[in-house]
Amino acid sequence: MARSSKVEMSWDFRWPDPVALRVASERILDALPDGVKLNRRIVITVRLEDASRSGVVTSALLATPWAVERVYWKSPTWTEPMPVASALPLETDETGRVTAKQGLVLTLQQRRIPILTAWEPETGHYFVEPLIAPVLEFEHAEAALAAVAGVNPLSQPLQKPISRRHLITLFR
């Protein structure tokens, strides 16, 4: 549903909670249709990353049977708006809450990161950076996490700047 002019857009940011993220991921896994390619050898695993890299967000690596993703939560100490940009107006539900699966760009320490909005009842809003999908070639979650563990999103710039038009095509 598109944003209504009478309803104010809102985010549902909560304390970064890796346990809630795991519970939400397990619920998502249980609800996936049979046709989705899954690697059942991968147990859902959440690994928090170094919080000192940025005062804006807390991040974690999330390994699931369908992907490895970097998850960003708004830091509880950050009082400013999240540094996100959208090429299109954000869509909201009937209550005004920003809906999930919308493409945005998160800017952290001069790095522009293509992300998707996410919202789950257990976690509130968070942002997802897809890193590896599918994960069929990995034997277990540790191998999948090791494949991306050295990728520091705050110290490695993009190979080239990304335009808003290109960002939209990434999520199609």
C-alpha positions as CSV (number, residue, x, y, z in Angstrom):
1,M,0.0,0.0,0.0
2,A,1.4,3.4,-0.9
3,R,1.9,6.0,1.8
4,S,-1.2,7.9,2.7
5,S,-1.0,11.7,3.1
6,K,-2.9,11.4,6.4
7,V,-0.6,8.7,8.0
8,E,2.9,9.7,9.1
9,M,5.7,7.4,8.0
10,S,7.3,5.5,10.9
11,W,10.1,3.1,11.6
12,D,9.9,0.4,14.3
13,F,13.5,0.3,15.4
14,R,14.2,-1.8,18.5
15,W,17.3,-2.8,20.4
16,P,19.6,-5.0,18.2
17,D,18.7,-8.5,19.2
18,P,20.5,-11.5,17.6
19,V,18.2,-14.0,19.4
20,A,15.1,-12.3,18.0
21,L,16.7,-12.3,14.5
22,R,17.3,-16.0,14.8
23,V,13.7,-16.7,16.0
24,A,12.4,-14.6,13.1
25,S,14.6,-16.4,10.6
26,E,13.4,-19.8,11.9
27,R,9.8,-18.7,11.5
28,I,10.6,-17.5,7.9
29,L,12.2,-20.9,7.2
30,D,9.2,-22.8,8.4
31,A,6.9,-20.7,6.1
32,L,9.0,-21.0,2.9
33,P,7.3,-22.9,0.1
34,D,8.6,-26.3,-1.0
35,G,10.1,-25.0,-4.3
36,V,12.7,-22.7,-2.6
37,K,16.3,-24.0,-2.9
38,L,17.6,-24.5,0.6
39,N,20.7,-26.0,2.1
40,R,19.4,-27.8,5.2
41,R,23.0,-28.5,6.4
42,I,23.2,-24.8,7.3
43,V,21.8,-24.1,10.8
44,I,20.6,-20.5,11.2
45,T,23.5,-18.6,12.8
46,V,23.8,-15.0,13.9
47,R,27.3,-13.5,14.5
48,L,27.5,-9.9,15.8
49,E,30.2,-7.8,14.2
50,D,32.5,-5.2,15.8
51,A,30.2,-2.4,17.0
52,S,33.0,0.1,17.3
53,R,33.2,0.4,13.5
54,S,30.2,2.8,13.3
55,G,28.2,4.8,15.8
56,V,25.2,4.7,13.6
57,V,24.4,1.0,13.3
58,T,25.1,-2.4,14.8
59,S,25.7,-5.2,12.3
60,A,25.7,-9.0,12.3
61,L,26.3,-11.7,9.8
62,L,23.3,-14.0,9.3
63,A,23.7,-17.5,7.8
64,T,20.5,-19.2,6.8
65,P,19.7,-22.2,4.6
66,W,18.9,-19.7,1.8
67,A,21.5,-17.0,2.1
68,V,24.3,-15.2,4.0
69,E,23.4,-11.6,4.7
70,R,24.7,-8.7,6.7
71,V,22.0,-7.3,8.9
72,Y,22.1,-3.7,10.1
73,W,20.2,-2.4,13.1
74,K,19.9,1.2,14.1
75,S,22.1,1.7,17.1
76,P,20.2,2.5,20.3
77,T,22.5,5.5,21.0
78,W,22.0,7.1,17.5
79,T,19.4,9.8,17.8
80,E,19.6,11.1,14.2
81,P,17.6,9.7,11.3
82,M,19.1,6.6,9.6
83,P,21.5,7.6,6.8
84,V,19.3,5.9,4.1
85,A,18.3,7.1,0.6
86,S,15.6,5.9,-1.7
87,A,15.1,6.5,-5.4
88,L,11.3,6.1,-4.9
89,P,9.0,7.2,-2.1
90,L,8.9,4.6,0.7
91,E,5.8,2.5,0.9
92,T,4.0,2.1,4.2
93,D,1.2,-0.1,5.6
94,E,-2.1,1.2,6.9
95,T,-0.6,2.2,10.2
96,G,2.2,4.2,8.5
97,R,5.0,1.7,9.3
98,V,7.6,1.4,6.5
99,T,7.0,-1.9,4.7
100,A,9.7,-4.6,4.1
101,K,11.5,-5.5,0.9
102,Q,12.1,-2.0,-0.4
103,G,15.5,-1.2,-1.9
104,L,17.5,1.6,-0.2
105,V,21.1,2.8,0.0
106,L,22.7,3.0,3.4
107,T,25.6,5.4,3.7
108,L,28.2,4.5,6.3
109,Q,31.6,6.2,6.5
110,Q,31.4,7.4,2.9
111,R,30.4,3.9,1.6
112,R,27.1,3.4,-0.1
113,I,25.6,0.0,0.6
114,P,22.6,-1.3,-1.4
115,I,20.2,-2.8,1.2
116,L,16.6,-4.0,1.6
117,T,14.2,-3.0,4.4
118,A,13.1,-5.7,6.6
119,W,10.5,-5.9,9.4
120,E,9.5,-8.9,11.5
121,P,7.3,-9.0,14.6
122,E,10.2,-10.3,16.7
123,T,12.8,-7.7,15.6
124,G,11.1,-4.6,14.3
125,H,12.9,-2.9,11.4
126,Y,16.3,-3.8,10.3
127,F,18.3,-3.6,7.0
128,V,19.6,-6.5,4.9
129,E,22.7,-6.6,2.7
130,P,22.6,-9.8,0.6
131,L,26.1,-11.3,0.4
132,I,25.7,-14.9,-0.9
133,A,22.6,-16.5,-2.3
134,P,22.0,-19.4,-2.7
135,V,24.3,-21.2,-0.2
136,L,24.0,-24.7,-1.7
137,E,27.8,-25.2,-2.0
138,F,28.5,-24.9,1.7
139,E,28.8,-27.8,4.2
140,H,27.7,-25.8,7.2
141,A,27.1,-22.3,8.6
142,E,30.7,-21.8,9.7
143,A,31.9,-22.3,6.1
144,A,29.3,-19.9,4.7
145,L,30.2,-17.3,7.3
146,A,33.9,-17.7,6.7
147,A,33.4,-17.0,3.0
148,V,32.3,-13.4,3.9
149,A,33.9,-12.8,7.3
150,G,36.8,-10.8,5.8
151,V,34.4,-8.4,4.0
152,N,34.3,-5.2,6.1
153,P,31.6,-3.0,4.7
154,L,33.0,0.1,6.3
155,S,36.5,-0.2,5.0
156,Q,36.1,-1.4,1.5
157,P,34.6,1.2,-1.0
158,L,32.5,0.1,-3.9
159,Q,34.4,-0.6,-7.1
160,K,32.4,2.2,-8.7
161,P,29.7,4.6,-7.6
162,I,26.2,3.3,-7.8
163,S,23.4,5.3,-9.4
164,R,19.8,5.2,-8.2
165,R,18.7,3.8,-11.5
166,H,21.3,0.9,-11.1
167,L,20.2,0.3,-7.5
168,I,16.6,-0.2,-8.6
169,T,17.7,-2.8,-11.2
170,L,19.7,-4.7,-8.5
171,F,16.4,-5.6,-6.7
172,R,14.4,-6.7,-9.7
